[in-house]
Amino acid sequence: MLNPITSALVSSYTRQKDKGVMTGAQDFVGKIGELSGSLGFGTLIALIGIKTGFIVIGIAIFGLGWYLLLKKLARYRSRAGEGEAKELREVHDLGIPTIDVVE
């Protein structure tokens, strides 16, 4: 569920020449996160129950996704407000490649 969000972070915050290294680091940290997340979620379920555990995790992921989306939209608005030259570039919004024209 977090893969599109982390892909958007990598594409937003890294330079073009560093994207390969950062993608590898993302995969490594993702695997570590899967291991620790499984252990943490198991502990959470043991403490508060499976229904409440899923609700807590769902709310956390929903909140993180909206925060990152709004932050990205604010950055695009500020770039457009600075009067950048019109260019065609590839944009990765939440991991989905699209073509965007910036004016």
C-alpha positions in Angstrom: 0.0 0.0 0.0 2.9 2.4 0.6 4.8 1.6 -2.6 3.2 4.3 -4.7 3.8 6.9 -1.9 7.5 6.0 -1.5 7.9 6.0 -5.3 6.5 9.5 -5.4 8.9 10.6 -2.7 11.9 9.2 -4.5 10.9 10.8 -7.8 10.2 14.2 -6.1 13.2 14.6 -3.9 16.1 13.1 -5.9 18.1 14.4 -8.8 17.9 12.5 -12.0 21.4 11.1 -11.7 20.7 9.8 -8.2 17.4 8.1 -8.9 19.0 4.6 -9.4 20.8 4.7 -6.1 17.8 6.0 -4.3 15.5 3.4 -5.9 17.8 0.7 -4.6 17.9 2.2 -1.2 14.1 2.4 -1.3 13.8 -1.3 -2.1 16.2 -2.2 0.7 14.4 0.0 3.3 11.1 -1.3 2.0 12.1 -4.9 2.8 13.3 -3.9 6.2 10.0 -2.1 6.7 8.1 -5.2 5.6 9.8 -7.2 8.3 9.5 -4.7 11.1 6.0 -3.8 10.0 4.9 -7.4 10.2 6.3 -7.7 13.7 4.8 -4.4 14.8 1.4 -5.1 13.3 1.4 -8.5 15.0 2.1 -6.8 18.3 -0.5 -4.1 17.7 -3.1 -6.8 17.0 -2.2 -8.7 20.1 -2.6 -5.5 22.2 -5.8 -3.9 20.7 -7.4 -6.5 18.5 -7.5 -7.1 14.7 -10.4 -4.8 13.8 -9.0 -1.8 15.7 -5.5 -2.5 14.4 -6.6 -2.4 10.8 -8.5 0.9 11.5 -5.4 2.5 13.1 -3.1 1.4 10.2 -5.6 2.5 7.6 -6.0 6.0 9.2 -2.3 6.4 9.4 -1.7 5.5 5.7 -4.7 7.7 4.6 -3.3 10.6 6.6 0.2 10.2 5.2 -1.1 9.9 1.6 -3.2 13.1 1.9 -0.3 15.0 3.5 2.1 14.1 0.7 -0.5 14.8 -2.0 -1.2 18.3 -0.6 2.5 19.0 -0.2 3.1 18.0 -3.8 0.2 20.1 -5.1 1.5 23.1 -3.1 4.9 22.8 -4.7 3.5 22.7 -8.2 1.4 25.8 -7.5 4.5 27.6 -6.2 6.5 26.6 -9.3 3.7 27.8 -11.6 3.5 31.1 -9.7 7.2 31.7 -10.3 6.6 31.8 -14.0 8.7 28.9 -15.2 9.2 28.4 -18.9 6.8 26.1 -20.6 8.3 22.6 -20.7 7.2 19.0 -21.2 8.4 16.7 -18.5 7.5 13.4 -16.9 5.9 13.6 -13.5 5.3 10.8 -11.1 2.3 11.6 -9.0 1.9 8.9 -6.4 3.9 6.5 -8.5 1.7 6.9 -11.6 3.7 8.3 -14.6 1.8 11.1 -16.4 2.9 13.8 -18.8 2.5 17.3 -17.4 2.9 20.7 -19.2 4.1 23.4 -16.8 3.4 27.0 -17.9 
